[in-house]
């Protein structure tokens, strides 16, 4: 699925929820007072560079943070959340992701393939990402979805 009007509204970043069976790929943020959401569980993604599309932003960040290269064809969900700051939330399915491929980058303390329900209920997960993941999972659970 290609980006559709993804540059129609200003945005400053994108997050990517990758479902691996009943799990979601997560990152434990650094625990530093100079960053937003220190020490909380997060999803891959981050700030836009230059004229990147939301997909390009999310995929670049995925590679920088976890060393993974994912085909944009895996992305099956896109939703824009106006700001400021405007952010895109993208969802993908990667059922055959090999955890041995994950390589931590320079940011974050750890990563996990966390059960989706655990992330949705985790007291140390970023609340707005819990809400956005909940919407994505609900959409994927509808009859007729891949």
N, C-alpha and C positions, 0 to 999 in steps of 0.2 A: 504494500500500500504506500503510495507516494505521499509526500506532504501536500496537503490541499490548503491553499490560502494561509500557510503557516507563517508567512511574513506579513499578512494583512494587518495584524495588530502588533504594536511594539512589545517586545519581550526581552527579558534579560537572562533567561536560562531555561533549562529543561531537566526533568527527572525521569528516570526509566525504571519501571517495575518489571522485572524478568521473572516469570513464573516457571518453575522447574518442578513439574508434578504439583504436589500440594505445598511446595516451598516457594519462597521469594528470596532473591539474592539481596543481601543487606550489607551495610558497612557500619562499623562503629566509629563515629567521628572522634577526632582528636579531642582531648580534654584540656583545651586552652581557653582562657577567658576572652581572648581577642577574636574569636570566631562565633558565628551563630550556632546555637544548639550544641554546645560542647558536651562531649561524652554521651551523646544520644545515638540510637540506632537510626540509620538513614538509608536512602536508596541511592544507587549510582546516579550521577548527574551533577550539573553545576552551571556556572556562568557561560553565557554566549561569548564567543570571540568573533570580532569583525562582523561579517554579514552571514554567519552560519544560519542554516535552517535549524528548527528545533531537533530534527532527527540527527543532523550533523553534530550539533552540540552534545546531545545525549550519548551518541556513539563515541565521540572523541573522549568525553569524560569517562565512559565505561572503560575505554582502553587505558587512559591515564591512571585511573583509580584501581582497576583490577586486572589489567593486562589482557583483557578480552576483546576480540574483534567479532562483532555480530553483524549478520546481514540485516540491512534495513527491512528486508521482506518479512522478517519475524515480527515486526511491529504491527499489532492488530488493533491498537487503541490509541487515540489521541484526544486530548481535551485541553483547551486553553483556559487558564485561570487569570482573569484580569488583575491588574495591580493598581498602584505600584507595589512591588515589582510584578510585571506580567511574567507568568511562568507556564510552560507546557508540561503536561504529565503524559508520558507515553507508556504503553504497556506492550509486553511481548511474551511469547511462549517459546521456551527453549528446552523441551523435554529431555533432550539427550546431552545437555551441558555436562561436560566432564569436569568435576571440581578440581582435578589436578591441573587444569588449564589456568586457574586463577593465580595471579601474581600481584600481590599488594604493591601499590605505587608509593609515592612519597607522602600521601595523606591518609589519615585514618589509623586506628589502632588494630583493627581486626575486621574480618568479614565472616559471614555465615550464610548458609542456605537454611533460612529460618522457616519453620512451618508458618504458613500464611496466618492462621488464627493466632499464633504466638505473637507475630508482629502486630496484628490488629489490636491485641490486648496488652501489649508490652508497656509497662509504665515508663520505660526509658526510650520509647520510639517517638519520633517527631509526629505530633498530633495531626497536623494538616496532611501529612503523607499517609497516615493511617486512614483518614477519611477518603483520600483520593484512591488509595489501593482498594478500599472497601467498594467504591463505585466501580472500579475496573473489574474486580472479581465478580461482583453481582452481574455485570454485563456479560462476562464470559460464561456465567452459569445459566444464562437464558437459553431456552431450546433453540437449536439451529445454529449456535455459534461453534466455530472450530475449536 
